[in-house]
Amino acid sequence: MIELLNLLLLFAPLFLIVGLANLAEGAREHEKPFQGLAIAGYLLLSLLYLAAILIGLSLETVLAALDTTFQPDSLSLLTAGLWIPGLVGILLLLPPVRRLLSYVTNIDPGSPVHAVALSLTMLVLVNLFVTLGIGLGNLAESLAAQGEAGAAATTTLGLWLQQIFTALLALVGVGWLTRRDWRQALQRLGIVKPTVRQLLIGFFLGLLMVPVIMVIEQLAGYYNIGMDENVSDLTEQLLGSVLTTPFGIFTIGAAAALGEETIFRGAIQPRFGLVLTSLLFALVHSNYGLTLSTLIVFVVGMILGLLRKRYNTTTSMMMHATYNIALALLTTLGI
């Protein structure tokens, strides 16, 4: 229940902002006044970023006043990771900025939905830089202490809920309940009934990627290139409890495929393009920091994106699920 409440608090503002943008988009498509709805969404999003800016600029003073023992890896990165993306997020809502970006992406600079989508990308950077500022090692230690107290960092149910909310956000983002019905929203997301051939392509590509990635990681470990032991420690603390059951291993693949593919390959890629979407996909995995693992996720994201372009999102879901499940199974077996 606590997990559900936390996710509701996290996603509710996003659903509201994206919903307002889509209502504005619908009015715009029917040549009706839409500016009021669009501005309401922009103001709500700007308030979130203003809060991040204020926290970032005042964090050092607050920590000093509290005389806390908490020592982030980089306080400067932690503070900058709040106020700089927050400021950029607000700037991305400005029409001149969107017009410039329309030359390198497939966005419509006049679209309220595209404006909000662009601005929301800064949340990925906030998450990444706050994680790096606190420090992967500090986070791993904190989660370990939490686990010793009997509270798992992540549960199987929590993973499913998180990814279901993510998929729903993607559906609402492309206009479900406002501009498109269920069938039209799924079609826009590329979630269609796949052929047997497409499922097999996704399955075998997912399997093929596993030994390739394992060899790269072994070589990188041998030459100590782009490795950080805190990455494995944090990942273990985040997902270790989930990997203790067969259903948990299945969840690592199936839930991630449902949520991440729906929002990245389904909703975002047709507008932001293959490379930018793959970069966002890599950076959202903040538990990897900025390491070789981040580069690997970027490459995997590129392949998933190519599957989306060539076939559909359902095919990329199959590859993603297969890849994650295979890696989780090998990790559990100690291979």
Phi, psi and omega in degrees: 000319179298319179300317180296316180296318179298318180291323177298317178295323181288316188271336184305313178298324181292317177299319181295314181296313181292323178296316177298319179298321180287325174298319177296319179297319178298317177296320179297318180296329180264015177056041175250162178302129183229351188299323181298314178295318180297314181296323178299316177296317180297320181294318179298316179294320178296325177297320177298316181289325176297322176298317178297319179298313181296318178297316181298316183287336183254356188299316182299318179295318181295315180297321179294320181291326181283343181053044183280157177275353181296126180234099178292158177300320180213102179294324180295320178291322179298314181290316179295327180292347175264310189276329181290308176299327177299317178294316179296321179302321177290318180297327181293345177278350182280133182307316180299323179293318180294324179296321177297316182290339180293343178284338183243000176227179181259029182275156171264113185297342179267358185277124175298325179294316180291326177298313180294319180299315177300313182296321182295340178299335180292339176295329176297317180290323176301312180299316182295308186287331173293319177298314179293322180295316177295318179107131180299321180296316178299318179294319179298317179295319180296317180290327177296317178296322178296319179295321178295334178277359176095010180245108180292141180296321181222138175243164178300316178298318180299320178297315179298314180299316180300315183284329175294316177298321179297316178296320178296322177298320177296318179298312178296325181297326179268007171109007177298138181078352179234306184244340183227149172276180185303312183296316180294322179294317178296321179298317178298324180280351181077018178266099184230170176289117183277160172279165177299321179299317180296319177297319180293321177299313179298317182296310184287329174294321177299317178293319182296325182292333186297305179295327178298313180294322180296320178295316179300316181294322178296316179295318179296321178294321181296318181265002179055052180251119174065025183256150177211114183298337178294335179297310180293324178296314181293318179297320177298317180292326181286318191243355185306317182291331180288328185281005183275351181230153177302321179293327176296318178297317176299320181297320179307323180271308188291317182294316179297320179298319180297306186283307187291319180291323180298317184275322183277297181286324183284304187272313192277315189302318180300339180258320185266346180089169187294311188290311181297320178296318179295325177294315177298320178299319179291317185288335180291341175276068188293342179293346177270354183062221172238084186226186176303324180301324178297317178296320179298316179297324177298315180296316177300319178298322177297317180294317177300320179294322177295323175297320178298317181292320184281323184238271182192174181291330179299322178294319178293328175299317180297316178296315182299313181297315181297314180299311181295317181295318180297315178296318180296320180294317179295322178297317180296323180280354179076026182265000000 
